Amino acid sequence: MERWVCQPCGWVYDPEEGDPDGGIEPGTAFEDIPEDWVCPICGATKDLFEKE
């Protein structure tokens, strides 16, 4: 699975780790994250992430 980078702050979403604090289980592909999820660091929306 591909990693995605938050363009405003540089945080990397790694599907192997997920975002447990944000309710995203490990093993969740970026495409499967709900549209209302935001970056845990800066609050950027999903559309501000790009493939690493």
PDBQT receptor file of N, H, CA, C and O in Angstrom, charges set to zero:
ATOM      1  N   MET A   1       0.838  -1.188   0.000  1.00  0.00    +0.000 N 
ATOM      2  CA  MET A   1       0.000   0.000   0.000  1.00  0.00    +0.000 C 
ATOM      3  C   MET A   1       0.882   1.251   0.000  1.00  0.00    +0.000 C 
ATOM      4  O   MET A   1       1.991   1.266   0.536  1.00  0.00    +0.000 OA
ATOM      5  N   GLU A   2       0.343   2.284  -0.620  1.00  0.00    +0.000 N 
ATOM      6  H   GLU A   2      -0.557   2.272  -1.055  1.00  0.00    +0.000 HD
ATOM      7  CA  GLU A   2       1.120   3.510  -0.781  1.00  0.00    +0.000 C 
ATOM      8  C   GLU A   2       0.972   4.438   0.413  1.00  0.00    +0.000 C 
ATOM      9  O   GLU A   2      -0.075   4.502   1.058  1.00  0.00    +0.000 OA
ATOM     10  N   ARG A   3       2.058   5.156   0.685  1.00  0.00    +0.000 N 
ATOM     11  H   ARG A   3       2.908   5.104   0.161  1.00  0.00    +0.000 HD
ATOM     12  CA  ARG A   3       2.042   6.174   1.744  1.00  0.00    +0.000 C 
ATOM     13  C   ARG A   3       1.646   7.505   1.122  1.00  0.00    +0.000 C 
ATOM     14  O   ARG A   3       1.923   7.762  -0.050  1.00  0.00    +0.000 OA
ATOM     15  N   TRP A   4       0.992   8.353   1.923  1.00  0.00    +0.000 N 
ATOM     16  H   TRP A   4       0.767   8.144   2.874  1.00  0.00    +0.000 HD
ATOM     17  CA  TRP A   4       0.507   9.651   1.465  1.00  0.00    +0.000 C 
ATOM     18  C   TRP A   4       1.058  10.739   2.360  1.00  0.00    +0.000 C 
ATOM     19  O   TRP A   4       1.119  10.574   3.579  1.00  0.00    +0.000 OA
ATOM     20  N   VAL A   5       1.464  11.865   1.757  1.00  0.00    +0.000 N 
ATOM     21  H   VAL A   5       1.414  11.999   0.767  1.00  0.00    +0.000 HD
ATOM     22  CA  VAL A   5       2.078  12.968   2.499  1.00  0.00    +0.000 C 
ATOM     23  C   VAL A   5       1.130  14.165   2.543  1.00  0.00    +0.000 C 
ATOM     24  O   VAL A   5       0.573  14.574   1.524  1.00  0.00    +0.000 OA
ATOM     25  N   CYS A   6       0.959  14.715   3.740  1.00  0.00    +0.000 N 
ATOM     26  H   CYS A   6       1.412  14.383   4.567  1.00  0.00    +0.000 HD
ATOM     27  CA  CYS A   6       0.181  15.937   3.918  1.00  0.00    +0.000 C 
ATOM     28  C   CYS A   6       1.023  17.095   3.391  1.00  0.00    +0.000 C 
ATOM     29  O   CYS A   6       2.111  17.350   3.906  1.00  0.00    +0.000 OA
ATOM     30  N   GLN A   7       0.532  17.794   2.375  1.00  0.00    +0.000 N 
ATOM     31  H   GLN A   7      -0.352  17.587   1.957  1.00  0.00    +0.000 HD
ATOM     32  CA  GLN A   7       1.305  18.867   1.761  1.00  0.00    +0.000 C 
ATOM     33  C   GLN A   7       1.531  20.059   2.693  1.00  0.00    +0.000 C 
ATOM     34  O   GLN A   7       2.623  20.626   2.671  1.00  0.00    +0.000 OA
ATOM     35  N   PRO A   8       0.560  20.468   3.509  1.00  0.00    +0.000 N 
ATOM     36  CA  PRO A   8       0.825  21.608   4.397  1.00  0.00    +0.000 C 
ATOM     37  C   PRO A   8       1.871  21.348   5.477  1.00  0.00    +0.000 C 
ATOM     38  O   PRO A   8       2.665  22.237   5.785  1.00  0.00    +0.000 OA
ATOM     39  N   CYS A   9       1.891  20.128   6.067  1.00  0.00    +0.000 N 
ATOM     40  H   CYS A   9       1.246  19.405   5.817  1.00  0.00    +0.000 HD
ATOM     41  CA  CYS A   9       2.788  19.929   7.215  1.00  0.00    +0.000 C 
ATOM     42  C   CYS A   9       3.814  18.811   7.052  1.00  0.00    +0.000 C 
ATOM     43  O   CYS A   9       4.756  18.726   7.840  1.00  0.00    +0.000 OA
ATOM     44  N   GLY A  10       3.651  17.951   6.046  1.00  0.00    +0.000 N 
ATOM     45  H   GLY A  10       2.886  18.020   5.406  1.00  0.00    +0.000 HD
ATOM     46  CA  GLY A  10       4.632  16.902   5.806  1.00  0.00    +0.000 C 
ATOM     47  C   GLY A  10       4.389  15.596   6.550  1.00  0.00    +0.000 C 
ATOM     48  O   GLY A  10       5.177  14.659   6.423  1.00  0.00    +0.000 OA
ATOM     49  N   TRP A  11       3.291  15.518   7.337  1.00  0.00    +0.000 N 
ATOM     50  H   TRP A  11       2.650  16.279   7.441  1.00  0.00    +0.000 HD
ATOM     51  CA  TRP A  11       2.983  14.269   8.039  1.00  0.00    +0.000 C 
ATOM     52  C   TRP A  11       2.687  13.190   7.015  1.00  0.00    +0.000 C 
ATOM     53  O   TRP A  11       2.048  13.459   5.998  1.00  0.00    +0.000 OA
ATOM     54  N   VAL A  12       3.146  11.964   7.273  1.00  0.00    +0.000 N 
ATOM     55  H   VAL A  12       3.665  11.746   8.100  1.00  0.00    +0.000 HD
ATOM     56  CA  VAL A  12       2.966  10.866   6.328  1.00  0.00    +0.000 C 
ATOM     57  C   VAL A  12       1.944   9.871   6.876  1.00  0.00    +0.000 C 
ATOM     58  O   VAL A  12       2.087   9.362   7.987  1.00  0.00    +0.000 OA
ATOM     59  N   TYR A  13       0.900   9.601   6.067  1.00  0.00    +0.000 N 
ATOM     60  H   TYR A  13       0.784  10.014   5.164  1.00  0.00    +0.000 HD
ATOM     61  CA  TYR A  13      -0.054   8.540   6.406  1.00  0.00    +0.000 C 
ATOM     62  C   TYR A  13       0.514   7.246   5.867  1.00  0.00    +0.000 C 
ATOM     63  O   TYR A  13       0.697   7.093   4.660  1.00  0.00    +0.000 OA
ATOM     64  N   ASP A  14       0.793   6.310   6.766  1.00  0.00    +0.000 N 
ATOM     65  H   ASP A  14       0.644   6.434   7.747  1.00  0.00    +0.000 HD
ATOM     66  CA  ASP A  14       1.303   4.992   6.407  1.00  0.00    +0.000 C 
ATOM     67  C   ASP A  14       0.185   3.991   6.676  1.00  0.00    +0.000 C 
ATOM     68  O   ASP A  14      -0.205   3.802   7.828  1.00  0.00    +0.000 OA
ATOM     69  N   PRO A  15      -0.339   3.344   5.630  1.00  0.00    +0.000 N 
ATOM     70  CA  PRO A  15      -1.449   2.414   5.811  1.00  0.00    +0.000 C 
ATOM     71  C   PRO A  15      -1.137   1.276   6.780  1.00  0.00    +0.000 C 
ATOM     72  O   PRO A  15      -2.044   0.742   7.417  1.00  0.00    +0.000 OA
ATOM     73  N   GLU A  16       0.132   0.902   6.896  1.00  0.00    +0.000 N 
ATOM     74  H   GLU A  16       0.869   1.336   6.378  1.00  0.00    +0.000 HD
ATOM     75  CA  GLU A  16       0.487  -0.173   7.822  1.00  0.00    +0.000 C 
ATOM     76  C   GLU A  16       0.270   0.254   9.272  1.00  0.00    +0.000 C 
ATOM     77  O   GLU A  16       0.011  -0.583  10.137  1.00  0.00    +0.000 OA
ATOM     78  N   GLU A  17       0.376   1.566   9.536  1.00  0.00    +0.000 N 
ATOM     79  H   GLU A  17       0.586   2.246   8.833  1.00  0.00    +0.000 HD
ATOM     80  CA  GLU A  17       0.182   2.085  10.886  1.00  0.00    +0.000 C 
ATOM     81  C   GLU A  17      -1.224   2.629  11.102  1.00  0.00    +0.000 C 
ATOM     82  O   GLU A  17      -1.740   2.591  12.219  1.00  0.00    +0.000 OA
ATOM     83  N   GLY A  18      -1.849   3.135  10.035  1.00  0.00    +0.000 N 
ATOM     84  H   GLY A  18      -1.430   3.166   9.127  1.00  0.00    +0.000 HD
ATOM     85  CA  GLY A  18      -3.162   3.769  10.151  1.00  0.00    +0.000 C 
ATOM     86  C   GLY A  18      -3.054   5.047  10.971  1.00  0.00    +0.000 C 
ATOM     87  O   GLY A  18      -1.990   5.662  11.049  1.00  0.00    +0.000 OA
ATOM     88  N   ASP A  19      -4.162   5.435  11.578  1.00  0.00    +0.000 N 
ATOM     89  H   ASP A  19      -5.026   4.935  11.515  1.00  0.00    +0.000 HD
ATOM     90  CA  ASP A  19      -4.210   6.606  12.471  1.00  0.00    +0.000 C 
ATOM     91  C   ASP A  19      -5.129   6.224  13.629  1.00  0.00    +0.000 C 
ATOM     92  O   ASP A  19      -6.271   6.678  13.697  1.00  0.00    +0.000 OA
ATOM     93  N   PRO A  20      -4.619   5.377  14.553  1.00  0.00    +0.000 N 
ATOM     94  CA  PRO A  20      -5.465   4.883  15.639  1.00  0.00    +0.000 C 
ATOM     95  C   PRO A  20      -6.139   5.997  16.442  1.00  0.00    +0.000 C 
ATOM     96  O   PRO A  20      -7.287   5.844  16.858  1.00  0.00    +0.000 OA
ATOM     97  N   ASP A  21      -5.441   7.114  16.666  1.00  0.00    +0.000 N 
ATOM     98  H   ASP A  21      -4.508   7.238  16.328  1.00  0.00    +0.000 HD
ATOM     99  CA  ASP A  21      -6.048   8.215  17.411  1.00  0.00    +0.000 C 
ATOM    100  C   ASP A  21      -7.191   8.861  16.630  1.00  0.00    +0.000 C 
ATOM    101  O   ASP A  21      -8.094   9.455  17.219  1.00  0.00    +0.000 OA
ATOM    102  N   GLY A  22      -7.149   8.743  15.311  1.00  0.00    +0.000 N 
ATOM    103  H   GLY A  22      -6.415   8.260  14.832  1.00  0.00    +0.000 HD
ATOM    104  CA  GLY A  22      -8.191   9.303  14.457  1.00  0.00    +0.000 C 
ATOM    105  C   GLY A  22      -9.241   8.282  14.053  1.00  0.00    +0.000 C 
ATOM    106  O   GLY A  22     -10.115   8.565  13.233  1.00  0.00    +0.000 OA
ATOM    107  N   GLY A  23      -9.149   7.080  14.640  1.00  0.00    +0.000 N 
ATOM    108  H   GLY A  23      -8.439   6.849  15.306  1.00  0.00    +0.000 HD
ATOM    109  CA  GLY A  23     -10.136   6.043  14.358  1.00  0.00    +0.000 C 
ATOM    110  C   GLY A  23      -9.870   5.235  13.104  1.00  0.00    +0.000 C 
ATOM    111  O   GLY A  23     -10.755   4.524  12.627  1.00  0.00    +0.000 OA
ATOM    112  N   ILE A  24      -8.655   5.332  12.557  1.00  0.00    +0.000 N 
ATOM    113  H   ILE A  24      -7.936   5.909  12.945  1.00  0.00    +0.000 HD
ATOM    114  CA  ILE A  24      -8.307   4.589  11.345  1.00  0.00    +0.000 C 
ATOM    115  C   ILE A  24      -7.425   3.398  11.734  1.00  0.00    +0.000 C 
ATOM    116  O   ILE A  24      -6.305   3.569  12.217  1.00  0.00    +0.000 OA
ATOM    117  N   GLU A  25      -7.947   2.204  11.517  1.00  0.00    +0.000 N 
ATOM    118  H   GLU A  25      -8.857   2.065  11.125  1.00  0.00    +0.000 HD
ATOM    119  CA  GLU A  25      -7.240   0.981  11.889  1.00  0.00    +0.000 C 
ATOM    120  C   GLU A  25      -6.005   0.751  11.018  1.00  0.00    +0.000 C 
ATOM    121  O   GLU A  25      -6.002   1.123   9.844  1.00  0.00    +0.000 OA
ATOM    122  N   PRO A  26      -4.948   0.136  11.584  1.00  0.00    +0.000 N 
ATOM    123  CA  PRO A  26      -3.805  -0.273  10.759  1.00  0.00    +0.000 C 
ATOM    124  C   PRO A  26      -4.283  -1.172   9.622  1.00  0.00    +0.000 C 
ATOM    125  O   PRO A  26      -5.184  -1.991   9.800  1.00  0.00    +0.000 OA
ATOM    126  N   GLY A  27      -3.672  -1.009   8.464  1.00  0.00    +0.000 N 
ATOM    127  H   GLY A  27      -2.939  -0.344   8.320  1.00  0.00    +0.000 HD
ATOM    128  CA  GLY A  27      -4.048  -1.805   7.300  1.00  0.00    +0.000 C 
ATOM    129  C   GLY A  27      -5.109  -1.132   6.434  1.00  0.00    +0.000 C 
ATOM    130  O   GLY A  27      -5.563  -1.720   5.452  1.00  0.00    +0.000 OA
ATOM    131  N   THR A  28      -5.514   0.095   6.780  1.00  0.00    +0.000 N 
ATOM    132  H   THR A  28      -5.146   0.574   7.577  1.00  0.00    +0.000 HD
ATOM    133  CA  THR A  28      -6.531   0.815   6.011  1.00  0.00    +0.000 C 
ATOM    134  C   THR A  28      -5.864   1.612   4.889  1.00  0.00    +0.000 C 
ATOM    135  O   THR A  28      -5.027   2.477   5.144  1.00  0.00    +0.000 OA
ATOM    136  N   ALA A  29      -6.244   1.312   3.650  1.00  0.00    +0.000 N 
ATOM    137  H   ALA A  29      -6.925   0.609   3.443  1.00  0.00    +0.000 HD
ATOM    138  CA  ALA A  29      -5.724   2.061   2.506  1.00  0.00    +0.000 C 
ATOM    139  C   ALA A  29      -6.226   3.498   2.573  1.00  0.00    +0.000 C 
ATOM    140  O   ALA A  29      -7.321   3.760   3.071  1.00  0.00    +0.000 OA
ATOM    141  N   PHE A  30      -5.425   4.417   2.071  1.00  0.00    +0.000 N 
ATOM    142  H   PHE A  30      -4.535   4.204   1.667  1.00  0.00    +0.000 HD
ATOM    143  CA  PHE A  30      -5.803   5.837   2.101  1.00  0.00    +0.000 C 
ATOM    144  C   PHE A  30      -7.156   6.059   1.426  1.00  0.00    +0.000 C 
ATOM    145  O   PHE A  30      -7.964   6.861   1.893  1.00  0.00    +0.000 OA
ATOM    146  N   GLU A  31      -7.395   5.349   0.331  1.00  0.00    +0.000 N 
ATOM    147  H   GLU A  31      -6.738   4.698  -0.048  1.00  0.00    +0.000 HD
ATOM    148  CA  GLU A  31      -8.643   5.495  -0.420  1.00  0.00    +0.000 C 
ATOM    149  C   GLU A  31      -9.858   5.085   0.416  1.00  0.00    +0.000 C 
ATOM    150  O   GLU A  31     -10.975   5.525   0.145  1.00  0.00    +0.000 OA
ATOM    151  N   ASP A  32      -9.642   4.246   1.426  1.00  0.00    +0.000 N 
ATOM    152  H   ASP A  32      -8.735   3.888   1.646  1.00  0.00    +0.000 HD
ATOM    153  CA  ASP A  32     -10.742   3.737   2.251  1.00  0.00    +0.000 C 
ATOM    154  C   ASP A  32     -11.012   4.578   3.497  1.00  0.00    +0.000 C 
ATOM    155  O   ASP A  32     -11.935   4.286   4.257  1.00  0.00    +0.000 OA
ATOM    156  N   ILE A  33     -10.207   5.620   3.706  1.00  0.00    +0.000 N 
ATOM    157  H   ILE A  33      -9.457   5.856   3.088  1.00  0.00    +0.000 HD
ATOM    158  CA  ILE A  33     -10.417   6.507   4.849  1.00  0.00    +0.000 C 
ATOM    159  C   ILE A  33     -11.640   7.371   4.557  1.00  0.00    +0.000 C 
ATOM    160  O   ILE A  33     -11.793   7.843   3.431  1.00  0.00    +0.000 OA
ATOM    161  N   PRO A  34     -12.516   7.591   5.538  1.00  0.00    +0.000 N 
ATOM    162  CA  PRO A  34     -13.687   8.456   5.311  1.00  0.00    +0.000 C 
ATOM    163  C   PRO A  34     -13.285   9.854   4.833  1.00  0.00    +0.000 C 
ATOM    164  O   PRO A  34     -12.233  10.370   5.212  1.00  0.00    +0.000 OA
ATOM    165  N   GLU A  35     -14.123  10.450   4.008  1.00  0.00    +0.000 N 
ATOM    166  H   GLU A  35     -14.978  10.031   3.700  1.00  0.00    +0.000 HD
ATOM    167  CA  GLU A  35     -13.821  11.761   3.420  1.00  0.00    +0.000 C 
ATOM    168  C   GLU A  35     -13.714  12.868   4.458  1.00  0.00    +0.000 C 
ATOM    169  O   GLU A  35     -13.082  13.892   4.195  1.00  0.00    +0.000 OA
ATOM    170  N   ASP A  36     -14.319  12.690   5.640  1.00  0.00    +0.000 N 
ATOM    171  H   ASP A  36     -14.832  11.859   5.854  1.00  0.00    +0.000 HD
ATOM    172  CA  ASP A  36     -14.282  13.748   6.651  1.00  0.00    +0.000 C 
ATOM    173  C   ASP A  36     -13.083  13.639   7.594  1.00  0.00    +0.000 C 
ATOM    174  O   ASP A  36     -12.949  14.433   8.525  1.00  0.00    +0.000 OA
ATOM    175  N   TRP A  37     -12.207  12.648   7.351  1.00  0.00    +0.000 N 
ATOM    176  H   TRP A  37     -12.316  12.003   6.594  1.00  0.00    +0.000 HD
ATOM    177  CA  TRP A  37     -10.988  12.498   8.149  1.00  0.00    +0.000 C 
ATOM    178  C   TRP A  37     -10.051  13.668   7.836  1.00  0.00    +0.000 C 
ATOM    179  O   TRP A  37     -10.033  14.169   6.712  1.00  0.00    +0.000 OA
ATOM    180  N   VAL A  38      -9.277  14.100   8.830  1.00  0.00    +0.000 N 
ATOM    181  H   VAL A  38      -9.291  13.693   9.743  1.00  0.00    +0.000 HD
ATOM    182  CA  VAL A  38      -8.298  15.171   8.625  1.00  0.00    +0.000 C 
ATOM    183  C   VAL A  38      -6.940  14.767   9.192  1.00  0.00    +0.000 C 
ATOM    184  O   VAL A  38      -6.843  13.864  10.022  1.00  0.00    +0.000 OA
ATOM    185  N   CYS A  39      -5.904  15.445   8.734  1.00  0.00    +0.000 N 
ATOM    186  H   CYS A  39      -5.983  16.178   8.059  1.00  0.00    +0.000 HD
ATOM    187  CA  CYS A  39      -4.542  15.206   9.215  1.00  0.00    +0.000 C 
ATOM    188  C   CYS A  39      -4.499  15.395  10.732  1.00  0.00    +0.000 C 
ATOM    189  O   CYS A  39      -4.997  16.396  11.247  1.00  0.00    +0.000 OA
ATOM    190  N   PRO A  40      -3.906  14.438  11.447  1.00  0.00    +0.000 N 
ATOM    191  CA  PRO A  40      -3.856  14.544  12.901  1.00  0.00    +0.000 C 
ATOM    192  C   PRO A  40      -2.923  15.642  13.407  1.00  0.00    +0.000 C 
ATOM    193  O   PRO A  40      -2.999  16.014  14.578  1.00  0.00    +0.000 OA
ATOM    194  N   ILE A  41      -2.061  16.160  12.565  1.00  0.00    +0.000 N 
ATOM    195  H   ILE A  41      -1.999  15.858  11.614  1.00  0.00    +0.000 HD
ATOM    196  CA  ILE A  41      -1.124  17.202  12.981  1.00  0.00    +0.000 C 
ATOM    197  C   ILE A  41      -1.674  18.601  12.704  1.00  0.00    +0.000 C 
ATOM    198  O   ILE A  41      -1.699  19.449  13.597  1.00  0.00    +0.000 OA
ATOM    199  N   CYS A  42      -2.117  18.844  11.462  1.00  0.00    +0.000 N 
ATOM    200  H   CYS A  42      -2.096  18.155  10.736  1.00  0.00    +0.000 HD
ATOM    201  CA  CYS A  42      -2.510  20.209  11.096  1.00  0.00    +0.000 C 
ATOM    202  C   CYS A  42      -3.978  20.374  10.741  1.00  0.00    +0.000 C 
ATOM    203  O   CYS A  42      -4.443  21.498  10.549  1.00  0.00    +0.000 OA
ATOM    204  N   GLY A  43      -4.716  19.271  10.650  1.00  0.00    +0.000 N 
ATOM    205  H   GLY A  43      -4.338  18.358  10.806  1.00  0.00    +0.000 HD
ATOM    206  CA  GLY A  43      -6.140  19.360  10.341  1.00  0.00    +0.000 C 
ATOM    207  C   GLY A  43      -6.468  19.499   8.862  1.00  0.00    +0.000 C 
ATOM    208  O   GLY A  43      -7.607  19.801   8.505  1.00  0.00    +0.000 OA
ATOM    209  N   ALA A  44      -5.473  19.281   7.992  1.00  0.00    +0.000 N 
ATOM    210  H   ALA A  44      -4.548  19.036   8.282  1.00  0.00    +0.000 HD
ATOM    211  CA  ALA A  44      -5.715  19.372   6.551  1.00  0.00    +0.000 C 
ATOM    212  C   ALA A  44      -6.656  18.257   6.103  1.00  0.00    +0.000 C 
ATOM    213  O   ALA A  44      -6.656  17.165   6.670  1.00  0.00    +0.000 OA
ATOM    214  N   THR A  45      -7.452  18.544   5.086  1.00  0.00    +0.000 N 
ATOM    215  H   THR A  45      -7.452  19.431   4.625  1.00  0.00    +0.000 HD
ATOM    216  CA  THR A  45      -8.386  17.558   4.559  1.00  0.00    +0.000 C 
ATOM    217  C   THR A  45      -7.664  16.577   3.630  1.00  0.00    +0.000 C 
ATOM    218  O   THR A  45      -6.532  16.814   3.208  1.00  0.00    +0.000 OA
ATOM    219  N   LYS A  46      -8.352  15.465   3.323  1.00  0.00    +0.000 N 
ATOM    220  H   LYS A  46      -9.271  15.272   3.665  1.00  0.00    +0.000 HD
ATOM    221  CA  LYS A  46      -7.750  14.410   2.503  1.00  0.00    +0.000 C 
ATOM    222  C   LYS A  46      -7.255  14.898   1.147  1.00  0.00    +0.000 C 
ATOM    223  O   LYS A  46      -6.270  14.378   0.622  1.00  0.00    +0.000 OA
ATOM    224  N   ASP A  47      -7.930  15.894   0.575  1.00  0.00    +0.000 N 
ATOM    225  H   ASP A  47      -8.730  16.317   1.001  1.00  0.00    +0.000 HD
ATOM    226  CA  ASP A  47      -7.545  16.360  -0.757  1.00  0.00    +0.000 C 
ATOM    227  C   ASP A  47      -6.213  17.111  -0.770  1.00  0.00    +0.000 C 
ATOM    228  O   ASP A  47      -5.687  17.428  -1.837  1.00  0.00    +0.000 OA
ATOM    229  N   LEU A  48      -5.672  17.393   0.413  1.00  0.00    +0.000 N 
ATOM    230  H   LEU A  48      -6.100  17.135   1.279  1.00  0.00    +0.000 HD
ATOM    231  CA  LEU A  48      -4.363  18.059   0.489  1.00  0.00    +0.000 C 
ATOM    232  C   LEU A  48      -3.217  17.071   0.684  1.00  0.00    +0.000 C 
ATOM    233  O   LEU A  48      -2.091  17.475   0.975  1.00  0.00    +0.000 OA
ATOM    234  N   PHE A  49      -3.500  15.773   0.524  1.00  0.00    +0.000 N 
ATOM    235  H   PHE A  49      -4.414  15.445   0.288  1.00  0.00    +0.000 HD
ATOM    236  CA  PHE A  49      -2.478  14.733   0.604  1.00  0.00    +0.000 C 
ATOM    237  C   PHE A  49      -2.091  14.298  -0.797  1.00  0.00    +0.000 C 
ATOM    238  O   PHE A  49      -2.929  14.266  -1.698  1.00  0.00    +0.000 OA
ATOM    239  N   GLU A  50      -0.811  13.961  -0.981  1.00  0.00    +0.000 N 
ATOM    240  H   GLU A  50      -0.130  13.987  -0.249  1.00  0.00    +0.000 HD
ATOM    241  CA  GLU A  50      -0.322  13.443  -2.250  1.00  0.00    +0.000 C 
ATOM    242  C   GLU A  50       0.454  12.160  -1.999  1.00  0.00    +0.000 C 
ATOM    243  O   GLU A  50       1.054  11.973  -0.941  1.00  0.00    +0.000 OA
ATOM    244  N   LYS A  51       0.429  11.272  -3.003  1.00  0.00    +0.000 N 
ATOM    245  H   LYS A  51      -0.059  11.424  -3.863  1.00  0.00    +0.000 HD
ATOM    246  CA  LYS A  51       1.190  10.027  -2.893  1.00  0.00    +0.000 C 
ATOM    247  C   LYS A  51       2.658  10.343  -2.688  1.00  0.00    +0.000 C 
ATOM    248  O   LYS A  51       3.196  11.278  -3.281  1.00  0.00    +0.000 OA
ATOM    249  N   GLU A  52       3.300   9.552  -1.841  1.00  0.00    +0.000 N 
ATOM    250  H   GLU A  52       2.863   8.793  -1.359  1.00  0.00    +0.000 HD
ATOM    251  CA  GLU A  52       4.727   9.738  -1.578  1.00  0.00    +0.000 C 
ATOM    252  C   GLU A  52       5.532   9.245  -2.759  1.00  0.00    +0.000 C 
ATOM    253  O   GLU A  52       6.761   9.312  -2.739  1.00  0.00    +0.000 OA
TER     254      GLU A  52
